[in-house]
Amino acid sequence: MMDARRSPPAGRALVRTCVAVCLVAGAGGSGAACGSRTELLAPTQGDRSTFPPPGDSFTDDGGPPADALPPVRVTPTSPPNDCPDAAATLIYLITNAGALLSFDPPTTNFRTIGRIACPTSNPADSPNSMAVDRTGVAFVGFQSGAVFRVSTATAACRPTGFDAGSAFSAQFGMGFSSDATGGGETLYLGESTTAGRLAWLDTTGFVLHVIGSFAPAIDSPELTGTGAGDLFAFHDLDNDGGPTAISRVDKTTARVLSQSPLPGVTRGNAWAFAFWGGDFYTFTGPAVGPSTVHRFRPSDGSVATVAETPLAVVGAGVSTCAPQQ
């Protein structure tokens, strides 16, 4: 996510070529990840219908008060049954300049897939966030509030017709989380404001459904989910770019259920967030890069610096097919 309040002036933005559909060749082998499948931009049966998502398993009177939040824990599970290549699923990244990358947590290697050329109405518009579904399709949110579908195999881009408009902040964090029933998954959005709201987006008709305000308030979160149905947010603790934390969020009420501070990790002007293999990965840095990768391990509470890229990462997406433990 790029902080719109502190993002560079429009004159610095890269000019993009506007095309109806773009195909950018990958820079390496396709491997066996979800993103290596063909026809990734075709509609999928796993897309969310327009019915509200099923309830989270934590649906008490709104969760514990902010000063008594327990540390974050991840619900153990195996990847969903419709993930034949789950063991090779990667974290996918988008930069402020539109470069699509993959990141392999065990090796900490980055690979360039291509550069997206989405048909934006303003050539100065740039990516702001990203989420990836089980088929390897990335949903990339732009600074304008528009969302595009991008293939994680080729970087091909197609519009969805969705624009946040006046009903929601134009900048938002994004993340898929498995549904409690039915075997599907839902795309959740978190507003990039100091008193933001949680919503879910129907990826068939692209209708936005607001759930409610985060409580306690969460500032400009990035979101990630799991195959067990958990939803987590990476965010500031004091709303001014200082200390950060990871919080588990109730998907039906937007209440914060648990929280773990991240000592030594500051958000900067560009940030992203993903869950993989039982651990959380944050990507943070200045608006023009580099981005530092930190790993938070909830099993022991440790925070470690594991990698760095010279690029400014503003979005991360990982399928709920990814390893969960």
Kinemage of the C-alpha trace (Angstrom):
@kinemage 1
@onewidth
@group {chain A} dominant
@subgroup {mainchain}
@vectorlist {calphas} color= white
{ca met a 1} P 0.000 0.000 0.000
{ca met a 2} L 1.254 3.471 -0.844
{ca asp a 3} L 0.398 6.154 1.695
{ca ala a 4} L -1.666 8.633 -0.323
{ca arg a 5} L -1.026 11.338 2.252
{ca arg a 6} L 2.706 11.065 1.766
{ca ser a 7} L 2.979 9.680 -1.768
{ca pro a 8} L 5.274 11.396 -4.321
{ca pro a 9} L 3.818 14.100 -6.614
{ca ala a 10} L 1.945 13.053 -9.711
{ca gly a 11} L 4.722 14.386 -11.937
{ca arg a 12} L 6.998 11.623 -10.680
{ca ala a 13} L 4.569 8.840 -11.501
{ca leu a 14} L 5.474 6.525 -14.349
{ca val a 15} L 3.434 6.803 -17.523
{ca arg a 16} L 1.556 3.623 -18.293
{ca thr a 17} L 0.449 2.291 -21.653
{ca cys a 18} L -3.333 1.915 -21.639
{ca val a 19} L -4.511 -1.191 -23.406
{ca ala a 20} L -7.603 -3.348 -23.158
{ca val a 21} L -5.610 -6.469 -22.338
{ca cys a 22} L -1.850 -6.663 -21.907
{ca leu a 23} L 0.368 -9.704 -21.988
{ca val a 24} L 3.770 -9.357 -20.358
{ca ala a 25} L 6.108 -12.325 -20.638
{ca gly a 26} L 7.322 -13.793 -17.341
{ca ala a 27} L 10.996 -13.461 -16.596
{ca gly a 28} L 11.455 -17.024 -15.417
{ca gly a 29} L 10.035 -20.521 -15.464
{ca ser a 30} L 6.422 -20.895 -14.483
{ca gly a 31} L 7.090 -23.491 -11.814
{ca ala a 32} L 4.282 -25.348 -10.102
{ca ala a 33} L 2.625 -22.521 -8.233
{ca cys a 34} L -1.055 -21.588 -8.459
{ca gly a 35} L 0.087 -18.756 -10.694
{ca ser a 36} L 1.410 -21.213 -13.276
{ca arg a 37} L -2.087 -22.310 -14.315
{ca thr a 38} L -3.447 -21.160 -17.646
{ca glu a 39} L -6.730 -19.245 -18.150
{ca leu a 40} L -6.247 -17.499 -14.818
{ca leu a 41} L -8.440 -14.579 -15.857
{ca ala a 42} L -11.514 -16.720 -16.508
{ca pro a 43} L -14.347 -16.451 -13.944
{ca thr a 44} L -14.100 -19.082 -11.226
{ca gln a 45} L -16.693 -21.032 -9.292
{ca gly a 46} L -14.988 -19.922 -6.087
{ca asp a 47} L -15.975 -16.280 -6.645
{ca arg a 48} L -18.059 -14.860 -3.813
{ca ser a 49} L -21.808 -14.516 -4.294
{ca thr a 50} L -23.693 -11.455 -3.096
{ca phe a 51} L -24.749 -13.058 0.181
{ca pro a 52} L -23.030 -11.910 3.392
{ca pro a 53} L -20.019 -14.002 4.447
{ca pro a 54} L -20.597 -16.628 7.135
{ca gly a 55} L -19.779 -15.805 10.721
{ca asp a 56} L -16.338 -15.892 12.231
{ca ser a 57} L -15.778 -18.417 15.009
{ca phe a 58} L -15.155 -15.545 17.458
{ca thr a 59} L -18.510 -13.797 17.715
{ca asp a 60} L -18.823 -12.809 21.356
{ca asp a 61} L -19.929 -9.353 22.520
{ca gly a 62} L -17.382 -7.651 20.301
{ca gly a 63} L -14.072 -9.040 21.521
{ca pro a 64} L -11.897 -8.071 24.474
{ca pro a 65} L -11.104 -4.428 25.268
{ca ala a 66} L -8.028 -2.913 23.612
{ca asp a 67} L -5.930 -3.027 26.799
{ca ala a 68} L -6.577 -6.746 27.276
{ca leu a 69} L -6.024 -8.118 23.772
{ca pro a 70} L -4.285 -11.501 23.715
{ca pro a 71} L -1.397 -12.096 21.308
{ca val a 72} L -2.149 -13.169 17.757
{ca arg a 73} L -2.491 -16.885 17.093
{ca val a 74} L -3.223 -18.630 13.798
{ca thr a 75} L -5.888 -21.324 13.524
{ca pro a 76} L -4.115 -24.489 12.325
{ca thr a 77} L -5.492 -26.137 9.210
{ca ser a 78} L -4.565 -27.746 5.927
{ca pro a 79} L -5.004 -25.832 2.655
{ca pro a 80} L -8.466 -26.119 1.067
{ca asn a 81} L -9.186 -29.284 -0.902
{ca asp a 82} L -9.276 -27.512 -4.279
{ca cys a 83} L -5.566 -26.612 -4.147
{ca pro a 84} L -3.571 -29.336 -5.937
{ca asp a 85} L -0.452 -27.158 -6.109
{ca ala a 86} L -0.673 -25.663 -2.620
{ca ala a 87} L 2.818 -26.735 -1.596
{ca ala a 88} L 4.395 -24.455 -4.222
{ca thr a 89} L 2.198 -21.388 -3.818
{ca leu a 90} L 4.182 -18.170 -3.490
{ca ile a 91} L 3.629 -14.655 -2.181
{ca tyr a 92} L 3.023 -12.242 -5.045
{ca leu a 93} L 4.030 -8.574 -4.880
{ca ile a 94} L 3.174 -5.397 -6.773
{ca thr a 95} L 5.384 -2.299 -6.740
{ca asn a 96} L 4.423 1.356 -7.033
{ca ala a 97} L 5.753 1.280 -10.625
{ca gly a 98} L 3.601 -1.722 -11.583
{ca ala a 99} L 6.216 -4.481 -11.456
{ca leu a 100} L 4.705 -7.873 -10.567
{ca leu a 101} L 7.022 -10.109 -8.541
{ca ser a 102} L 6.934 -13.374 -6.673
{ca phe a 103} L 8.579 -13.981 -3.312
{ca asp a 104} L 9.458 -17.462 -2.049
{ca pro a 105} L 9.507 -17.403 1.776
{ca pro a 106} L 11.715 -20.487 2.350
{ca thr a 107} L 14.483 -19.184 0.063
{ca thr a 108} L 13.641 -15.430 0.352
{ca asn a 109} L 14.164 -15.179 -3.416
{ca phe a 110} L 12.363 -12.591 -5.551
{ca arg a 111} L 11.458 -13.200 -9.213
{ca thr a 112} L 10.162 -10.657 -11.700
{ca ile a 113} L 7.065 -11.864 -13.568
{ca gly a 114} L 6.410 -8.751 -15.646
{ca arg a 115} L 5.090 -5.231 -15.611
{ca ile a 116} L 1.346 -4.680 -15.584
{ca ala a 117} L -0.179 -2.173 -18.028
{ca cys a 118} L -3.721 -1.824 -16.792
{ca pro a 119} L -6.103 0.431 -18.779
{ca thr a 120} L -6.388 3.195 -16.207
{ca ser a 121} L -8.280 6.377 -16.998
{ca asn a 122} L -5.334 8.414 -15.691
{ca pro a 123} L -1.838 7.401 -16.869
{ca ala a 124} L -0.438 8.719 -13.571
{ca asp a 125} L -2.575 6.269 -11.545
{ca ser a 126} L -0.521 3.608 -9.762
{ca pro a 127} L -1.019 0.410 -7.722
{ca asn a 128} L -1.894 0.684 -4.056
{ca ser a 129} L -2.677 -2.847 -2.825
{ca met a 130} L -3.159 -6.443 -3.969
{ca ala a 131} L -4.807 -9.762 -3.067
{ca val a 132} L -4.592 -13.165 -4.804
{ca asp a 133} L -7.330 -15.790 -5.098
{ca arg a 134} L -6.997 -19.584 -5.228
{ca thr a 135} L -6.714 -19.692 -9.009
{ca gly a 136} L -3.717 -17.375 -9.070
{ca val a 137} L -5.616 -14.261 -10.156
{ca ala a 138} L -4.441 -11.070 -8.471
{ca phe a 139} L -6.846 -8.258 -7.671
{ca val a 140} L -4.868 -5.016 -7.771
{ca gly a 141} L -6.284 -1.855 -6.228
{ca phe a 142} L -5.055 1.481 -7.601
{ca gln a 143} L -4.712 4.893 -5.951
{ca ser a 144} L -7.868 6.019 -7.777
{ca gly a 145} L -9.959 3.248 -6.147
{ca ala a 146} L -10.213 1.141 -9.312
{ca val a 147} L -9.567 -2.619 -9.102
{ca phe a 148} L -8.080 -4.736 -11.900
{ca arg a 149} L -7.670 -8.491 -12.384
{ca val a 150} L -4.054 -9.513 -13.100
{ca ser a 151} L -2.634 -12.915 -14.011
{ca thr a 152} L 0.190 -13.962 -11.693
{ca ala a 153} L 1.554 -16.076 -14.560
{ca thr a 154} L 1.860 -13.407 -17.266
{ca ala a 155} L 0.959 -10.029 -15.688
{ca ala a 156} L -1.978 -9.725 -18.133
{ca cys a 157} L -4.460 -7.152 -16.845
{ca arg a 158} L -8.215 -6.671 -17.261
{ca pro a 159} L -10.589 -4.158 -15.651
{ca thr a 160} L -13.293 -5.279 -13.228
{ca gly a 161} L -15.476 -2.191 -13.494
{ca phe a 162} L -15.224 -1.639 -9.728
{ca asp a 163} L -14.356 1.771 -8.346
{ca ala a 164} L -14.584 2.550 -4.632
{ca gly a 165} L -16.229 5.884 -5.443
{ca ser a 166} L -17.653 7.992 -2.614
{ca ala a 167} L -18.948 5.084 -0.516
{ca phe a 168} L -15.497 3.919 0.549
{ca ser a 169} L -11.963 5.270 0.730
{ca ala a 170} L -10.184 5.218 -2.646
{ca gln a 171} L -7.187 3.552 -0.971
{ca phe a 172} L -7.671 0.294 0.887
{ca gly a 173} L -5.879 -2.856 1.962
{ca met a 174} L -7.011 -6.190 0.472
{ca gly a 175} L -6.931 -9.866 1.423
{ca phe a 176} L -8.770 -13.129 0.731
{ca ser a 177} L -9.951 -15.361 3.580
{ca ser a 178} L -11.609 -18.770 3.333
{ca asp a 179} L -15.307 -18.924 4.208
{ca ala a 180} L -16.451 -20.861 7.274
{ca thr a 181} L -18.905 -22.873 5.163
{ca gly a 182} L -19.351 -23.701 1.498
{ca gly a 183} L -15.686 -24.071 0.598
{ca gly a 184} L -15.355 -20.626 -0.992
{ca glu a 185} L -13.371 -17.540 -0.144
{ca thr a 186} L -14.127 -13.830 0.244
{ca leu a 187} L -12.160 -10.713 -0.650
{ca tyr a 188} L -11.992 -8.240 2.264
{ca leu a 189} L -11.089 -4.550 2.061
{ca gly a 190} L -9.844 -2.283 4.864
{ca glu a 191} L -10.057 1.495 4.468
{ca ser a 192} L -6.859 3.539 4.492
{ca thr a 193} L -8.040 6.096 7.018
{ca thr a 194} L -7.350 6.651 10.707
{ca ala a 195} L -10.855 5.414 11.589
{ca gly a 196} L -11.399 3.004 8.739
{ca arg a 197} L -13.998 0.380 8.005
{ca leu a 198} L -13.936 -3.253 6.953
{ca ala a 199} L -15.887 -4.398 3.887
{ca trp a 200} L -16.122 -7.371 1.565
{ca leu a 201} L -16.247 -7.249 -2.206
{ca asp a 202} L -18.365 -9.549 -4.345
{ca thr a 203} L -15.915 -10.642 -7.069
{ca thr a 204} L -18.703 -11.697 -9.444
{ca gly a 205} L -20.766 -8.508 -9.615
{ca phe a 206} L -18.175 -6.307 -7.860
{ca val a 207} L -20.596 -4.896 -5.321
{ca leu a 208} L -19.093 -3.579 -2.083
{ca his a 209} L -20.640 -4.554 1.279
{ca val a 210} L -19.498 -2.516 4.305
{ca ile a 211} L -19.266 -4.536 7.537
{ca gly a 212} L -18.434 -1.775 10.004
{ca ser a 213} L -15.691 0.317 11.601
{ca phe a 214} L -12.644 -1.345 13.112
{ca ala a 215} L -12.868 -1.386 16.904
{ca pro a 216} L -10.495 -0.356 18.310
{ca ala a 217} L -9.640 1.864 15.337
{ca ile a 218} L -7.020 0.617 12.876
{ca asp a 219} L -5.065 3.063 10.723
{ca ser a 220} L -4.548 2.243 7.016
{ca pro a 221} L -4.347 -1.554 7.321
{ca glu a 222} L -3.113 -4.111 4.868
{ca leu a 223} L -5.011 -7.407 5.089
{ca thr a 224} L -4.210 -11.090 4.688
{ca gly a 225} L -6.263 -14.225 5.315
{ca thr a 226} L -5.817 -17.962 5.768
{ca gly a 227} L -7.290 -21.242 4.605
{ca ala a 228} L -8.780 -21.648 8.089
{ca gly a 229} L -10.836 -18.477 7.663
{ca asp a 230} L -8.750 -16.109 9.796
{ca leu a 231} L -8.382 -12.456 8.758
{ca phe a 232} L -5.429 -10.326 9.891
{ca ala a 233} L -4.439 -6.667 9.560
{ca phe a 234} L -0.992 -5.050 9.568
{ca his a 235} L -1.192 -1.456 10.771
{ca asp a 236} L 0.245 1.413 12.824
{ca leu a 237} L -0.368 1.459 16.554
{ca asp a 238} L -0.334 5.238 16.969
{ca asn a 239} L -1.556 6.463 13.567
{ca asp a 240} L 1.615 8.465 12.834
{ca gly a 241} L 4.009 6.057 11.159
{ca gly a 242} L 5.526 4.776 14.401
{ca pro a 243} L 5.248 1.290 15.956
{ca thr a 244} L 3.236 -1.332 14.110
{ca ala a 245} L 1.218 -4.417 14.998
{ca ile a 246} L -0.624 -7.380 13.535
{ca ser a 247} L -4.248 -7.800 14.617
{ca arg a 248} L -6.769 -10.555 14.093
{ca val a 249} L -10.126 -9.136 13.006
{ca asp a 250} L -13.633 -10.560 13.349
{ca lys a 251} L -14.942 -10.747 9.782
{ca thr a 252} L -18.559 -10.138 10.773
{ca thr a 253} L -18.139 -7.159 13.135
{ca ala a 254} L -14.693 -5.633 12.338
{ca arg a 255} L -13.771 -6.036 16.022
{ca val a 256} L -10.095 -6.589 16.852
{ca leu a 257} L -9.834 -9.940 18.641
{ca ser a 258} L -6.092 -10.205 19.291
{ca gln a 259} L -2.973 -8.155 18.642
{ca ser a 260} L 0.805 -8.559 18.555
{ca pro a 261} L 3.170 -5.549 18.355
{ca leu a 262} L 6.094 -5.741 15.905
{ca pro a 263} L 9.147 -4.232 17.665
{ca gly a 264} L 11.473 -2.455 15.251
{ca val a 265} L 9.075 -2.565 12.291
{ca thr a 266} L 7.829 0.811 11.031
{ca arg a 267} L 5.402 1.132 8.147
{ca gly a 268} L 7.076 3.855 6.088
{ca asn a 269} L 5.360 5.181 2.954
{ca ala a 270} L 4.937 1.858 1.143
{ca trp a 271} L 3.803 -1.317 2.894
{ca ala a 272} L 2.366 -4.761 2.220
{ca phe a 273} L 1.477 -7.889 4.204
{ca ala a 274} L 0.998 -11.637 3.681
{ca phe a 275} L 0.641 -14.914 5.599
{ca trp a 276} L 2.592 -18.021 4.548
{ca gly a 277} L 3.489 -21.269 6.304
{ca gly a 278} L 2.385 -20.205 9.777
{ca asp a 279} L 4.303 -16.906 9.660
{ca phe a 280} L 3.524 -13.327 8.632
{ca tyr a 281} L 5.641 -11.295 6.215
{ca thr a 282} L 5.647 -7.495 6.113
{ca phe a 283} L 7.158 -5.415 3.304
{ca thr a 284} L 7.896 -1.836 4.367
{ca gly a 285} L 9.926 1.123 3.147
{ca pro a 286} L 9.970 4.640 1.680
{ca ala a 287} L 7.855 5.633 -1.323
{ca val a 288} L 10.653 4.971 -3.815
{ca gly a 289} L 12.189 1.894 -2.145
{ca pro a 290} L 13.941 -0.103 -0.922
{ca ser a 291} L 11.501 -2.415 0.855
{ca thr a 292} L 12.567 -4.495 3.830
{ca val a 293} L 10.974 -7.881 4.513
{ca his a 294} L 10.315 -8.831 8.136
{ca arg a 295} L 8.992 -12.186 9.319
{ca phe a 296} L 6.789 -12.380 12.399
{ca arg a 297} L 6.478 -15.855 13.907
{ca pro a 298} L 3.379 -16.000 16.152
{ca ser a 299} L 4.432 -19.363 17.611
{ca asp a 300} L 7.261 -17.690 19.546
{ca gly a 301} L 6.650 -13.962 19.039
{ca ser a 302} L 9.927 -13.408 17.177
{ca val a 303} L 10.512 -10.711 14.548
{ca ala a 304} L 13.362 -11.133 12.048
{ca thr a 305} L 14.625 -9.244 8.996
{ca val a 306} L 14.793 -11.814 6.192
{ca ala a 307} L 15.243 -9.945 2.886
{ca glu a 308} L 15.335 -6.633 1.041
{ca thr a 309} L 14.472 -5.469 -2.461
{ca pro a 310} L 15.407 -2.124 -4.056
{ca leu a 311} L 11.804 -1.738 -5.229
{ca ala a 312} L 8.910 -0.057 -3.389
{ca val a 313} L 6.435 -2.853 -2.633
{ca val a 314} L 2.906 -1.497 -2.142
{ca gly a 315} L 0.877 -4.716 -2.275
{ca ala a 316} L 1.244 -8.401 -1.426
{ca gly a 317} L -1.125 -11.244 -2.178
{ca val a 318} L -1.074 -14.896 -1.247
{ca ser a 319} L -3.631 -17.559 -2.037
{ca thr a 320} L -5.449 -19.354 0.758
{ca cys a 321} L -3.950 -22.397 -0.997
{ca ala a 322} L -0.581 -21.455 0.480
{ca pro a 323} L 0.976 -23.624 3.196
{ca gln a 324} L -0.740 -22.899 6.480
{ca gln a 325} L 1.793 -24.297 8.954
